[in-house]
Amino acid sequence: MPLPPDLTVAAIYAVVVFLLALGFLVVFIETIRVRRMIAGIVAAVALSVGLVWTGETGVAFLVLGVGAALAANHAFEWFTMR
């Protein structure tokens, strides 16, 4: 049985994880190099695909939330540092 059995609840948890991770990245991390960001996003996508493959779709949403926070942090830096 998946950890969060309801996918809508898992999606809400993923939004919360995304906002928490993005807030942490914006406040405490000054800059992330592009190679590390890409590696983090690729690792998050690979881990989420592996979790979906094993039936843990809800947890895969949480991992994708962290990967999306990395991408959003990079976009936020790009827009504010121009």
mmCIF file of the N, C-alpha and C atoms, coordinates in Angstrom:
data_MODEL
# 
_entry.id   MODEL 
# 
loop_
_atom_site.group_PDB 
_atom_site.id 
_atom_site.type_symbol 
_atom_site.label_atom_id 
_atom_site.label_alt_id 
_atom_site.label_comp_id 
_atom_site.label_asym_id 
_atom_site.label_entity_id 
_atom_site.label_seq_id 
_atom_site.pdbx_PDB_ins_code 
_atom_site.Cartn_x 
_atom_site.Cartn_y 
_atom_site.Cartn_z 
_atom_site.occupancy 
_atom_site.B_iso_or_equiv 
_atom_site.pdbx_formal_charge 
_atom_site.auth_seq_id 
_atom_site.auth_comp_id 
_atom_site.auth_asym_id 
_atom_site.auth_atom_id 
_atom_site.pdbx_PDB_model_num 
ATOM 1   N N  . MET A 1 1  ? 0.842  -1.177 0.000   1.00 0.00 ? 1  MET A N  1 
ATOM 2   C CA . MET A 1 1  ? 0.000  0.000  0.000   1.00 0.00 ? 1  MET A CA 1 
ATOM 3   C C  . MET A 1 1  ? 0.888  1.241  0.000   1.00 0.00 ? 1  MET A C  1 
ATOM 4   N N  . PRO A 1 2  ? 0.616  2.204  -0.861  1.00 0.00 ? 2  PRO A N  1 
ATOM 5   C CA . PRO A 1 2  ? 1.425  3.419  -0.893  1.00 0.00 ? 2  PRO A CA 1 
ATOM 6   C C  . PRO A 1 2  ? 1.311  4.212  0.403   1.00 0.00 ? 2  PRO A C  1 
ATOM 7   N N  . LEU A 1 3  ? 2.349  4.993  0.689   1.00 0.00 ? 3  LEU A N  1 
ATOM 8   C CA . LEU A 1 3  ? 2.351  5.769  1.927   1.00 0.00 ? 3  LEU A CA 1 
ATOM 9   C C  . LEU A 1 3  ? 1.193  6.764  1.981   1.00 0.00 ? 3  LEU A C  1 
ATOM 10  N N  . PRO A 1 4  ? 1.102  7.772  1.092   1.00 0.00 ? 4  PRO A N  1 
ATOM 11  C CA . PRO A 1 4  ? -0.132 8.564  1.054   1.00 0.00 ? 4  PRO A CA 1 
ATOM 12  C C  . PRO A 1 4  ? -1.065 7.946  0.000   1.00 0.00 ? 4  PRO A C  1 
ATOM 13  N N  . PRO A 1 5  ? -2.119 7.231  0.411   1.00 0.00 ? 5  PRO A N  1 
ATOM 14  C CA . PRO A 1 5  ? -2.907 6.467  -0.554  1.00 0.00 ? 5  PRO A CA 1 
ATOM 15  C C  . PRO A 1 5  ? -3.719 7.321  -1.520  1.00 0.00 ? 5  PRO A C  1 
ATOM 16  N N  . ASP A 1 6  ? -4.083 8.515  -1.138  1.00 0.00 ? 6  ASP A N  1 
ATOM 17  C CA . ASP A 1 6  ? -4.903 9.360  -1.996  1.00 0.00 ? 6  ASP A CA 1 
ATOM 18  C C  . ASP A 1 6  ? -3.996 10.283 -2.813  1.00 0.00 ? 6  ASP A C  1 
ATOM 19  N N  . LEU A 1 7  ? -4.122 10.259 -4.120  1.00 0.00 ? 7  LEU A N  1 
ATOM 20  C CA . LEU A 1 7  ? -3.232 11.051 -4.970  1.00 0.00 ? 7  LEU A CA 1 
ATOM 21  C C  . LEU A 1 7  ? -3.466 12.548 -4.828  1.00 0.00 ? 7  LEU A C  1 
ATOM 22  N N  . THR A 1 8  ? -4.673 12.977 -4.518  1.00 0.00 ? 8  THR A N  1 
ATOM 23  C CA . THR A 1 8  ? -4.895 14.412 -4.328  1.00 0.00 ? 8  THR A CA 1 
ATOM 24  C C  . THR A 1 8  ? -4.217 14.897 -3.053  1.00 0.00 ? 8  THR A C  1 
ATOM 25  N N  . VAL A 1 9  ? -4.239 14.073 -2.023  1.00 0.00 ? 9  VAL A N  1 
ATOM 26  C CA . VAL A 1 9  ? -3.519 14.429 -0.789  1.00 0.00 ? 9  VAL A CA 1 
ATOM 27  C C  . VAL A 1 9  ? -2.019 14.444 -1.056  1.00 0.00 ? 9  VAL A C  1 
ATOM 28  N N  . ALA A 1 10 ? -1.536 13.481 -1.837  1.00 0.00 ? 10 ALA A N  1 
ATOM 29  C CA . ALA A 1 10 ? -0.123 13.452 -2.187  1.00 0.00 ? 10 ALA A CA 1 
ATOM 30  C C  . ALA A 1 10 ? 0.270  14.686 -2.996  1.00 0.00 ? 10 ALA A C  1 
ATOM 31  N N  . ALA A 1 11 ? -0.609 15.140 -3.881  1.00 0.00 ? 11 ALA A N  1 
ATOM 32  C CA . ALA A 1 11 ? -0.315 16.345 -4.658  1.00 0.00 ? 11 ALA A CA 1 
ATOM 33  C C  . ALA A 1 11 ? -0.262 17.571 -3.754  1.00 0.00 ? 11 ALA A C  1 
ATOM 34  N N  . ILE A 1 12 ? -1.142 17.645 -2.763  1.00 0.00 ? 12 ILE A N  1 
ATOM 35  C CA . ILE A 1 12 ? -1.101 18.769 -1.815  1.00 0.00 ? 12 ILE A CA 1 
ATOM 36  C C  . ILE A 1 12 ? 0.178  18.713 -0.994  1.00 0.00 ? 12 ILE A C  1 
ATOM 37  N N  . TYR A 1 13 ? 0.572  17.514 -0.550  1.00 0.00 ? 13 TYR A N  1 
ATOM 38  C CA . TYR A 1 13 ? 1.844  17.361 0.164   1.00 0.00 ? 13 TYR A CA 1 
ATOM 39  C C  . TYR A 1 13 ? 3.010  17.797 -0.716  1.00 0.00 ? 13 TYR A C  1 
ATOM 40  N N  . ALA A 1 14 ? 2.953  17.467 -2.021  1.00 0.00 ? 14 ALA A N  1 
ATOM 41  C CA . ALA A 1 14 ? 4.026  17.849 -2.935  1.00 0.00 ? 14 ALA A CA 1 
ATOM 42  C C  . ALA A 1 14 ? 4.118  19.361 -3.076  1.00 0.00 ? 14 ALA A C  1 
ATOM 43  N N  . VAL A 1 15 ? 2.982  20.040 -3.089  1.00 0.00 ? 15 VAL A N  1 
ATOM 44  C CA . VAL A 1 15 ? 2.998  21.505 -3.154  1.00 0.00 ? 15 VAL A CA 1 
ATOM 45  C C  . VAL A 1 15 ? 3.625  22.081 -1.886  1.00 0.00 ? 15 VAL A C  1 
ATOM 46  N N  . VAL A 1 16 ? 3.297  21.494 -0.743  1.00 0.00 ? 16 VAL A N  1 
ATOM 47  C CA . VAL A 1 16 ? 3.884  21.962 0.512   1.00 0.00 ? 16 VAL A CA 1 
ATOM 48  C C  . VAL A 1 16 ? 5.389  21.719 0.523   1.00 0.00 ? 16 VAL A C  1 
ATOM 49  N N  . VAL A 1 17 ? 5.831  20.553 0.073   1.00 0.00 ? 17 VAL A N  1 
ATOM 50  C CA . VAL A 1 17 ? 7.266  20.267 0.003   1.00 0.00 ? 17 VAL A CA 1 
ATOM 51  C C  . VAL A 1 17 ? 7.947  21.217 -0.966  1.00 0.00 ? 17 VAL A C  1 
ATOM 52  N N  . PHE A 1 18 ? 7.310  21.496 -2.101  1.00 0.00 ? 18 PHE A N  1 
ATOM 53  C CA . PHE A 1 18 ? 7.859  22.436 -3.076  1.00 0.00 ? 18 PHE A CA 1 
ATOM 54  C C  . PHE A 1 18 ? 8.054  23.819 -2.453  1.00 0.00 ? 18 PHE A C  1 
ATOM 55  N N  . LEU A 1 19 ? 7.024  24.315 -1.779  1.00 0.00 ? 19 LEU A N  1 
ATOM 56  C CA . LEU A 1 19 ? 7.123  25.655 -1.194  1.00 0.00 ? 19 LEU A CA 1 
ATOM 57  C C  . LEU A 1 19 ? 8.146  25.707 -0.061  1.00 0.00 ? 19 LEU A C  1 
ATOM 58  N N  . LEU A 1 20 ? 8.203  24.673 0.757   1.00 0.00 ? 20 LEU A N  1 
ATOM 59  C CA . LEU A 1 20 ? 9.202  24.645 1.826   1.00 0.00 ? 20 LEU A CA 1 
ATOM 60  C C  . LEU A 1 20 ? 10.621 24.577 1.269   1.00 0.00 ? 20 LEU A C  1 
ATOM 61  N N  . ALA A 1 21 ? 10.830 23.708 0.288   1.00 0.00 ? 21 ALA A N  1 
ATOM 62  C CA . ALA A 1 21 ? 12.166 23.589 -0.307  1.00 0.00 ? 21 ALA A CA 1 
ATOM 63  C C  . ALA A 1 21 ? 12.551 24.877 -1.026  1.00 0.00 ? 21 ALA A C  1 
ATOM 64  N N  . LEU A 1 22 ? 11.615 25.477 -1.753  1.00 0.00 ? 22 LEU A N  1 
ATOM 65  C CA . LEU A 1 22 ? 11.915 26.725 -2.446  1.00 0.00 ? 22 LEU A CA 1 
ATOM 66  C C  . LEU A 1 22 ? 12.218 27.834 -1.452  1.00 0.00 ? 22 LEU A C  1 
ATOM 67  N N  . GLY A 1 23 ? 11.454 27.924 -0.381  1.00 0.00 ? 23 GLY A N  1 
ATOM 68  C CA . GLY A 1 23 ? 11.732 28.927 0.645   1.00 0.00 ? 23 GLY A CA 1 
ATOM 69  C C  . GLY A 1 23 ? 13.092 28.733 1.273   1.00 0.00 ? 23 GLY A C  1 
ATOM 70  N N  . PHE A 1 24 ? 13.453 27.492 1.561   1.00 0.00 ? 24 PHE A N  1 
ATOM 71  C CA . PHE A 1 24 ? 14.780 27.203 2.118   1.00 0.00 ? 24 PHE A CA 1 
ATOM 72  C C  . PHE A 1 24 ? 15.874 27.590 1.140   1.00 0.00 ? 24 PHE A C  1 
ATOM 73  N N  . LEU A 1 25 ? 15.696 27.237 -0.136  1.00 0.00 ? 25 LEU A N  1 
ATOM 74  C CA . LEU A 1 25 ? 16.710 27.562 -1.137  1.00 0.00 ? 25 LEU A CA 1 
ATOM 75  C C  . LEU A 1 25 ? 16.861 29.066 -1.325  1.00 0.00 ? 25 LEU A C  1 
ATOM 76  N N  . VAL A 1 26 ? 15.755 29.790 -1.364  1.00 0.00 ? 26 VAL A N  1 
ATOM 77  C CA . VAL A 1 26 ? 15.818 31.235 -1.601  1.00 0.00 ? 26 VAL A CA 1 
ATOM 78  C C  . VAL A 1 26 ? 16.431 31.958 -0.407  1.00 0.00 ? 26 VAL A C  1 
ATOM 79  N N  . VAL A 1 27 ? 16.084 31.548 0.797   1.00 0.00 ? 27 VAL A N  1 
ATOM 80  C CA . VAL A 1 27 ? 16.549 32.258 1.980   1.00 0.00 ? 27 VAL A CA 1 
ATOM 81  C C  . VAL A 1 27 ? 17.981 31.881 2.349   1.00 0.00 ? 27 VAL A C  1 
ATOM 82  N N  . PHE A 1 28 ? 18.322 30.603 2.344   1.00 0.00 ? 28 PHE A N  1 
ATOM 83  C CA . PHE A 1 28 ? 19.603 30.176 2.897   1.00 0.00 ? 28 PHE A CA 1 
ATOM 84  C C  . PHE A 1 28 ? 20.680 29.865 1.862   1.00 0.00 ? 28 PHE A C  1 
ATOM 85  N N  . ILE A 1 29 ? 20.318 29.548 0.645   1.00 0.00 ? 29 ILE A N  1 
ATOM 86  C CA . ILE A 1 29 ? 21.302 29.189 -0.377  1.00 0.00 ? 29 ILE A CA 1 
ATOM 87  C C  . ILE A 1 29 ? 21.443 30.368 -1.327  1.00 0.00 ? 29 ILE A C  1 
ATOM 88  N N  . GLU A 1 30 ? 22.657 30.862 -1.453  1.00 0.00 ? 30 GLU A N  1 
ATOM 89  C CA . GLU A 1 30 ? 22.850 32.045 -2.280  1.00 0.00 ? 30 GLU A CA 1 
ATOM 90  C C  . GLU A 1 30 ? 22.765 31.719 -3.760  1.00 0.00 ? 30 GLU A C  1 
ATOM 91  N N  . THR A 1 31 ? 23.473 30.702 -4.195  1.00 0.00 ? 31 THR A N  1 
ATOM 92  C CA . THR A 1 31 ? 23.422 30.317 -5.599  1.00 0.00 ? 31 THR A CA 1 
ATOM 93  C C  . THR A 1 31 ? 23.755 28.835 -5.723  1.00 0.00 ? 31 THR A C  1 
ATOM 94  N N  . ILE A 1 32 ? 23.173 28.202 -6.706  1.00 0.00 ? 32 ILE A N  1 
ATOM 95  C CA . ILE A 1 32 ? 23.461 26.803 -7.004  1.00 0.00 ? 32 ILE A CA 1 
ATOM 96  C C  . ILE A 1 32 ? 24.032 26.771 -8.412  1.00 0.00 ? 32 ILE A C  1 
ATOM 97  N N  . ARG A 1 33 ? 25.153 26.093 -8.561  1.00 0.00 ? 33 ARG A N  1 
ATOM 98  C CA . ARG A 1 33 ? 25.738 25.992 -9.889  1.00 0.00 ? 33 ARG A CA 1 
ATOM 99  C C  . ARG A 1 33 ? 24.805 25.207 -10.803 1.00 0.00 ? 33 ARG A C  1 
ATOM 100 N N  . VAL A 1 34 ? 24.843 25.532 -12.085 1.00 0.00 ? 34 VAL A N  1 
ATOM 101 C CA . VAL A 1 34 ? 23.922 24.939 -13.050 1.00 0.00 ? 34 VAL A CA 1 
ATOM 102 C C  . VAL A 1 34 ? 24.117 23.429 -13.139 1.00 0.00 ? 34 VAL A C  1 
ATOM 103 N N  . ARG A 1 35 ? 25.347 22.962 -13.085 1.00 0.00 ? 35 ARG A N  1 
ATOM 104 C CA . ARG A 1 35 ? 25.591 21.514 -13.164 1.00 0.00 ? 35 ARG A CA 1 
ATOM 105 C C  . ARG A 1 35 ? 24.988 20.776 -11.979 1.00 0.00 ? 35 ARG A C  1 
ATOM 106 N N  . ARG A 1 36 ? 25.100 21.353 -10.785 1.00 0.00 ? 36 ARG A N  1 
ATOM 107 C CA . ARG A 1 36 ? 24.498 20.713 -9.608  1.00 0.00 ? 36 ARG A CA 1 
ATOM 108 C C  . ARG A 1 36 ? 22.981 20.749 -9.685  1.00 0.00 ? 36 ARG A C  1 
ATOM 109 N N  . MET A 1 37 ? 22.437 21.841 -10.191 1.00 0.00 ? 37 MET A N  1 
ATOM 110 C CA . MET A 1 37 ? 20.993 21.935 -10.326 1.00 0.00 ? 37 MET A CA 1 
ATOM 111 C C  . MET A 1 37 ? 20.470 20.889 -11.304 1.00 0.00 ? 37 MET A C  1 
ATOM 112 N N  . ILE A 1 38 ? 21.121 20.755 -12.439 1.00 0.00 ? 38 ILE A N  1 
ATOM 113 C CA . ILE A 1 38 ? 20.709 19.762 -13.428 1.00 0.00 ? 38 ILE A CA 1 
ATOM 114 C C  . ILE A 1 38 ? 20.857 18.359 -12.865 1.00 0.00 ? 38 ILE A C  1 
ATOM 115 N N  . ALA A 1 39 ? 21.943 18.102 -12.146 1.00 0.00 ? 39 ALA A N  1 
ATOM 116 C CA . ALA A 1 39 ? 22.131 16.786 -11.539 1.00 0.00 ? 39 ALA A CA 1 
ATOM 117 C C  . ALA A 1 39 ? 21.040 16.503 -10.504 1.00 0.00 ? 39 ALA A C  1 
ATOM 118 N N  . GLY A 1 40 ? 20.660 17.512 -9.731  1.00 0.00 ? 40 GLY A N  1 
ATOM 119 C CA . GLY A 1 40 ? 19.595 17.330 -8.749  1.00 0.00 ? 40 GLY A CA 1 
ATOM 120 C C  . GLY A 1 40 ? 18.251 17.056 -9.398  1.00 0.00 ? 40 GLY A C  1 
ATOM 121 N N  . ILE A 1 41 ? 17.960 17.751 -10.478 1.00 0.00 ? 41 ILE A N  1 
ATOM 122 C CA . ILE A 1 41 ? 16.692 17.544 -11.182 1.00 0.00 ? 41 ILE A CA 1 
ATOM 123 C C  . ILE A 1 41 ? 16.658 16.166 -11.834 1.00 0.00 ? 41 ILE A C  1 
ATOM 124 N N  . VAL A 1 42 ? 17.765 15.770 -12.456 1.00 0.00 ? 42 VAL A N  1 
ATOM 125 C CA . VAL A 1 42 ? 17.826 14.442 -13.082 1.00 0.00 ? 42 VAL A CA 1 
ATOM 126 C C  . VAL A 1 42 ? 17.704 13.351 -12.022 1.00 0.00 ? 42 VAL A C  1 
ATOM 127 N N  . ALA A 1 43 ? 18.359 13.534 -10.875 1.00 0.00 ? 43 ALA A N  1 
ATOM 128 C CA . ALA A 1 43 ? 18.254 12.559 -9.797  1.00 0.00 ? 43 ALA A CA 1 
ATOM 129 C C  . ALA A 1 43 ? 16.831 12.487 -9.250  1.00 0.00 ? 43 ALA A C  1 
ATOM 130 N N  . ALA A 1 44 ? 16.171 13.621 -9.122  1.00 0.00 ? 44 ALA A N  1 
ATOM 131 C CA . ALA A 1 44 ? 14.791 13.634 -8.631  1.00 0.00 ? 44 ALA A CA 1 
ATOM 132 C C  . ALA A 1 44 ? 13.854 12.934 -9.610  1.00 0.00 ? 44 ALA A C  1 
ATOM 133 N N  . VAL A 1 45 ? 14.032 13.188 -10.891 1.00 0.00 ? 45 VAL A N  1 
ATOM 134 C CA . VAL A 1 45 ? 13.189 12.534 -11.893 1.00 0.00 ? 45 VAL A CA 1 
ATOM 135 C C  . VAL A 1 45 ? 13.454 11.031 -11.912 1.00 0.00 ? 45 VAL A C  1 
ATOM 136 N N  . ALA A 1 46 ? 14.720 10.626 -11.853 1.00 0.00 ? 46 ALA A N  1 
ATOM 137 C CA . ALA A 1 46 ? 15.049 9.199  -11.850 1.00 0.00 ? 46 ALA A CA 1 
ATOM 138 C C  . ALA A 1 46 ? 14.498 8.505  -10.609 1.00 0.00 ? 46 ALA A C  1 
ATOM 139 N N  . LEU A 1 47 ? 14.621 9.150  -9.461  1.00 0.00 ? 47 LEU A N  1 
ATOM 140 C CA . LEU A 1 47 ? 14.094 8.569  -8.229  1.00 0.00 ? 47 LEU A CA 1 
ATOM 141 C C  . LEU A 1 47 ? 12.573 8.481  -8.270  1.00 0.00 ? 47 LEU A C  1 
ATOM 142 N N  . SER A 1 48 ? 11.924 9.502  -8.813  1.00 0.00 ? 48 SER A N  1 
ATOM 143 C CA . SER A 1 48 ? 10.465 9.466  -8.887  1.00 0.00 ? 48 SER A CA 1 
ATOM 144 C C  . SER A 1 48 ? 9.989  8.399  -9.874  1.00 0.00 ? 48 SER A C  1 
ATOM 145 N N  . VAL A 1 49 ? 10.705 8.204  -10.965 1.00 0.00 ? 49 VAL A N  1 
ATOM 146 C CA . VAL A 1 49 ? 10.340 7.138  -11.901 1.00 0.00 ? 49 VAL A CA 1 
ATOM 147 C C  . VAL A 1 49 ? 10.494 5.778  -11.221 1.00 0.00 ? 49 VAL A C  1 
ATOM 148 N N  . GLY A 1 50 ? 11.558 5.619  -10.463 1.00 0.00 ? 50 GLY A N  1 
ATOM 149 C CA . GLY A 1 50 ? 11.744 4.366  -9.722  1.00 0.00 ? 50 GLY A CA 1 
ATOM 150 C C  . GLY A 1 50 ? 10.654 4.149  -8.688  1.00 0.00 ? 50 GLY A C  1 
ATOM 151 N N  . LEU A 1 51 ? 10.241 5.206  -8.026  1.00 0.00 ? 51 LEU A N  1 
ATOM 152 C CA . LEU A 1 51 ? 9.168  5.085  -7.038  1.00 0.00 ? 51 LEU A CA 1 
ATOM 153 C C  . LEU A 1 51 ? 7.828  4.773  -7.695  1.00 0.00 ? 51 LEU A C  1 
ATOM 154 N N  . VAL A 1 52 ? 7.554  5.373  -8.842  1.00 0.00 ? 52 VAL A N  1 
ATOM 155 C CA . VAL A 1 52 ? 6.320  5.057  -9.561  1.00 0.00 ? 52 VAL A CA 1 
ATOM 156 C C  . VAL A 1 52 ? 6.340  3.608  -10.026 1.00 0.00 ? 52 VAL A C  1 
ATOM 157 N N  . TRP A 1 53 ? 7.498  3.157  -10.447 1.00 0.00 ? 53 TRP A N  1 
ATOM 158 C CA . TRP A 1 53 ? 7.635  1.778  -10.915 1.00 0.00 ? 53 TRP A CA 1 
ATOM 159 C C  . TRP A 1 53 ? 7.308  0.780  -9.802  1.00 0.00 ? 53 TRP A C  1 
ATOM 160 N N  . THR A 1 54 ? 7.652  1.128  -8.557  1.00 0.00 ? 54 THR A N  1 
ATOM 161 C CA . THR A 1 54 ? 7.376  0.238  -7.430  1.00 0.00 ? 54 THR A CA 1 
ATOM 162 C C  . THR A 1 54 ? 6.008  0.475  -6.816  1.00 0.00 ? 54 THR A C  1 
ATOM 163 N N  . GLY A 1 55 ? 5.262  1.455  -7.293  1.00 0.00 ? 55 GLY A N  1 
ATOM 164 C CA . GLY A 1 55 ? 3.913  1.678  -6.811  1.00 0.00 ? 55 GLY A CA 1 
ATOM 165 C C  . GLY A 1 55 ? 3.770  2.796  -5.804  1.00 0.00 ? 55 GLY A C  1 
ATOM 166 N N  . GLU A 1 56 ? 4.814  3.527  -5.511  1.00 0.00 ? 56 GLU A N  1 
ATOM 167 C CA . GLU A 1 56 ? 4.769  4.631  -4.546  1.00 0.00 ? 56 GLU A CA 1 
ATOM 168 C C  . GLU A 1 56 ? 4.586  5.955  -5.277  1.00 0.00 ? 56 GLU A C  1 
ATOM 169 N N  . THR A 1 57 ? 3.436  6.134  -5.890  1.00 0.00 ? 57 THR A N  1 
ATOM 170 C CA . THR A 1 57 ? 3.180  7.333  -6.687  1.00 0.00 ? 57 THR A CA 1 
ATOM 171 C C  . THR A 1 57 ? 3.130  8.587  -5.820  1.00 0.00 ? 57 THR A C  1 
ATOM 172 N N  . GLY A 1 58 ? 2.570  8.483  -4.635  1.00 0.00 ? 58 GLY A N  1 
ATOM 173 C CA . GLY A 1 58 ? 2.473  9.637  -3.749  1.00 0.00 ? 58 GLY A CA 1 
ATOM 174 C C  . GLY A 1 58 ? 3.827  10.160 -3.326  1.00 0.00 ? 58 GLY A C  1 
ATOM 175 N N  . VAL A 1 59 ? 4.747  9.254  -2.999  1.00 0.00 ? 59 VAL A N  1 
ATOM 176 C CA . VAL A 1 59 ? 6.094  9.671  -2.601  1.00 0.00 ? 59 VAL A CA 1 
ATOM 177 C C  . VAL A 1 59 ? 6.841  10.239 -3.803  1.00 0.00 ? 59 VAL A C  1 
ATOM 178 N N  . ALA A 1 60 ? 6.544  9.728  -5.000  1.00 0.00 ? 60 ALA A N  1 
ATOM 179 C CA . ALA A 1 60 ? 7.166  10.255 -6.211  1.00 0.00 ? 60 ALA A CA 1 
ATOM 180 C C  . ALA A 1 60 ? 6.780  11.715 -6.422  1.00 0.00 ? 60 ALA A C  1 
ATOM 181 N N  . PHE A 1 61 ? 5.538  12.082 -6.067  1.00 0.00 ? 61 PHE A N  1 
ATOM 182 C CA . PHE A 1 61 ? 5.131  13.485 -6.148  1.00 0.00 ? 61 PHE A CA 1 
ATOM 183 C C  . PHE A 1 61 ? 5.985  14.355 -5.234  1.00 0.00 ? 61 PHE A C  1 
ATOM 184 N N  . LEU A 1 62 ? 6.292  13.854 -4.042  1.00 0.00 ? 62 LEU A N  1 
ATOM 185 C CA . LEU A 1 62 ? 7.119  14.625 -3.108  1.00 0.00 ? 62 LEU A CA 1 
ATOM 186 C C  . LEU A 1 62 ? 8.514  14.857 -3.672  1.00 0.00 ? 62 LEU A C  1 
ATOM 187 N N  . VAL A 1 63 ? 9.085  13.826 -4.271  1.00 0.00 ? 63 VAL A N  1 
ATOM 188 C CA . VAL A 1 63 ? 10.425 13.959 -4.862  1.00 0.00 ? 63 VAL A CA 1 
ATOM 189 C C  . VAL A 1 63 ? 10.394 14.931 -6.028  1.00 0.00 ? 63 VAL A C  1 
ATOM 190 N N  . LEU A 1 64 ? 9.351  14.872 -6.833  1.00 0.00 ? 64 LEU A N  1 
ATOM 191 C CA . LEU A 1 64 ? 9.236  15.826 -7.941  1.00 0.00 ? 64 LEU A CA 1 
ATOM 192 C C  . LEU A 1 64 ? 9.048  17.251 -7.434  1.00 0.00 ? 64 LEU A C  1 
ATOM 193 N N  . GLY A 1 65 ? 8.440  17.405 -6.262  1.00 0.00 ? 65 GLY A N  1 
ATOM 194 C CA . GLY A 1 65 ? 8.313  18.735 -5.659  1.00 0.00 ? 65 GLY A CA 1 
ATOM 195 C C  . GLY A 1 65 ? 9.662  19.337 -5.331  1.00 0.00 ? 65 GLY A C  1 
ATOM 196 N N  . VAL A 1 66 ? 10.580 18.515 -4.850  1.00 0.00 ? 66 VAL A N  1 
ATOM 197 C CA . VAL A 1 66 ? 11.936 19.004 -4.553  1.00 0.00 ? 66 VAL A CA 1 
ATOM 198 C C  . VAL A 1 66 ? 12.661 19.361 -5.849  1.00 0.00 ? 66 VAL A C  1 
ATOM 199 N N  . GLY A 1 67 ? 12.534 18.530 -6.866  1.00 0.00 ? 67 GLY A N  1 
ATOM 200 C CA . GLY A 1 67 ? 13.154 18.846 -8.156  1.00 0.00 ? 67 GLY A CA 1 
ATOM 201 C C  . GLY A 1 67 ? 12.598 20.114 -8.775  1.00 0.00 ? 67 GLY A C  1 
ATOM 202 N N  . ALA A 1 68 ? 11.299 20.308 -8.645  1.00 0.00 ? 68 ALA A N  1 
ATOM 203 C CA . ALA A 1 68 ? 10.688 21.534 -9.160  1.00 0.00 ? 68 ALA A CA 1 
ATOM 204 C C  . ALA A 1 68 ? 11.147 22.754 -8.373  1.00 0.00 ? 68 ALA A C  1 
ATOM 205 N N  . ALA A 1 69 ? 11.392 22.586 -7.081  1.00 0.00 ? 69 ALA A N  1 
ATOM 206 C CA . ALA A 1 69 ? 11.897 23.705 -6.274  1.00 0.00 ? 69 ALA A CA 1 
ATOM 207 C C  . ALA A 1 69 ? 13.296 24.113 -6.737  1.00 0.00 ? 69 ALA A C  1 
ATOM 208 N N  . LEU A 1 70 ? 14.110 23.141 -7.105  1.00 0.00 ? 70 LEU A N  1 
ATOM 209 C CA . LEU A 1 70 ? 15.442 23.469 -7.638  1.00 0.00 ? 70 LEU A CA 1 
ATOM 210 C C  . LEU A 1 70 ? 15.324 24.290 -8.922  1.00 0.00 ? 70 LEU A C  1 
ATOM 211 N N  . ALA A 1 71 ? 14.438 23.871 -9.804  1.00 0.00 ? 71 ALA A N  1 
ATOM 212 C CA . ALA A 1 71 ? 14.251 24.605 -11.060 1.00 0.00 ? 71 ALA A CA 1 
ATOM 213 C C  . ALA A 1 71 ? 13.667 25.992 -10.810 1.00 0.00 ? 71 ALA A C  1 
ATOM 214 N N  . ALA A 1 72 ? 12.718 26.095 -9.896  1.00 0.00 ? 72 ALA A N  1 
ATOM 215 C CA . ALA A 1 72 ? 12.112 27.397 -9.600  1.00 0.00 ? 72 ALA A CA 1 
ATOM 216 C C  . ALA A 1 72 ? 13.112 28.334 -8.945  1.00 0.00 ? 72 ALA A C  1 
ATOM 217 N N  . ASN A 1 73 ? 13.997 27.789 -8.107  1.00 0.00 ? 73 ASN A N  1 
ATOM 218 C CA . ASN A 1 73 ? 15.025 28.619 -7.487  1.00 0.00 ? 73 ASN A CA 1 
ATOM 219 C C  . ASN A 1 73 ? 15.959 29.187 -8.550  1.00 0.00 ? 73 ASN A C  1 
ATOM 220 N N  . HIS A 1 74 ? 16.316 28.372 -9.524  1.00 0.00 ? 74 HIS A N  1 
ATOM 221 C CA . HIS A 1 74 ? 17.185 28.850 -10.596 1.00 0.00 ? 74 HIS A CA 1 
ATOM 222 C C  . HIS A 1 74 ? 16.479 29.932 -11.405 1.00 0.00 ? 74 HIS A C  1 
ATOM 223 N N  . ALA A 1 75 ? 15.200 29.735 -11.704 1.00 0.00 ? 75 ALA A N  1 
ATOM 224 C CA . ALA A 1 75 ? 14.445 30.754 -12.441 1.00 0.00 ? 75 ALA A CA 1 
ATOM 225 C C  . ALA A 1 75 ? 14.322 32.033 -11.622 1.00 0.00 ? 75 ALA A C  1 
ATOM 226 N N  . PHE A 1 76 ? 14.101 31.909 -10.319 1.00 0.00 ? 76 PHE A N  1 
ATOM 227 C CA . PHE A 1 76 ? 13.999 33.076 -9.456  1.00 0.00 ? 76 PHE A CA 1 
ATOM 228 C C  . PHE A 1 76 ? 15.319 33.852 -9.442  1.00 0.00 ? 76 PHE A C  1 
ATOM 229 N N  . GLU A 1 77 ? 16.447 33.149 -9.341  1.00 0.00 ? 77 GLU A N  1 
ATOM 230 C CA . GLU A 1 77 ? 17.760 33.802 -9.386  1.00 0.00 ? 77 GLU A CA 1 
ATOM 231 C C  . GLU A 1 77 ? 17.969 34.489 -10.727 1.00 0.00 ? 77 GLU A C  1 
ATOM 232 N N  . TRP A 1 78 ? 17.574 33.823 -11.806 1.00 0.00 ? 78 TRP A N  1 
ATOM 233 C CA . TRP A 1 78 ? 17.789 34.382 -13.142 1.00 0.00 ? 78 TRP A CA 1 
ATOM 234 C C  . TRP A 1 78 ? 16.984 35.664 -13.325 1.00 0.00 ? 78 TRP A C  1 
ATOM 235 N N  . PHE A 1 79 ? 15.741 35.686 -12.841 1.00 0.00 ? 79 PHE A N  1 
ATOM 236 C CA . PHE A 1 79 ? 14.916 36.875 -12.989 1.00 0.00 ? 79 PHE A CA 1 
ATOM 237 C C  . PHE A 1 79 ? 15.384 38.026 -12.097 1.00 0.00 ? 79 PHE A C  1 
ATOM 238 N N  . THR A 1 80 ? 15.877 37.741 -10.894 1.00 0.00 ? 80 THR A N  1 
ATOM 239 C CA . THR A 1 80 ? 16.236 38.812 -9.960  1.00 0.00 ? 80 THR A CA 1 
ATOM 240 C C  . THR A 1 80 ? 17.658 39.306 -10.145 1.00 0.00 ? 80 THR A C  1 
ATOM 241 N N  . MET A 1 81 ? 18.522 38.563 -10.792 1.00 0.00 ? 81 MET A N  1 
ATOM 242 C CA . MET A 1 81 ? 19.918 38.979 -10.946 1.00 0.00 ? 81 MET A CA 1 
ATOM 243 C C  . MET A 1 81 ? 20.196 39.617 -12.294 1.00 0.00 ? 81 MET A C  1 
ATOM 244 N N  . ARG A 1 82 ? 19.184 39.898 -13.075 1.00 0.00 ? 82 ARG A N  1 
ATOM 245 C CA . ARG A 1 82 ? 19.397 40.506 -14.390 1.00 0.00 ? 82 ARG A CA 1 
ATOM 246 C C  . ARG A 1 82 ? 19.610 41.976 -14.275 1.00 0.00 ? 82 ARG A C  1 
# 
